[in-house]
Amino acid sequence: MRTMEFKMERTGLLSVGEVLPVEEFKLPSSYYYVLGRSYAMSANYDTLNRLKSREGKVIDVKETEKGFFVTVEFNED
């Protein structure tokens, strides 16, 4: 299992246990991911760390002083 953190701009969009699709986008030298219907966005990842799965399960939603963050678990077997 692999976990990734996504930044969300506002709360109340997702709940723990939801299974959501993930869409991959390519930048010139890296990739980033958008969760569900543009609920949250990941950091940039290099080619060696690309996500293999196209859906994941929300395991945590939290608020910090930097904003709202969603932790998603992916099965990469």
Buried (B, 14 or more C-beta within 10 A) or exposed (E): EBEBEBBBEEEEBBEEEBEBEBEEEEEEEBBBBBBBEEBBBBEEBEEEEEBEBEEBBBBEBEEEEEEBBBBBBBEEE
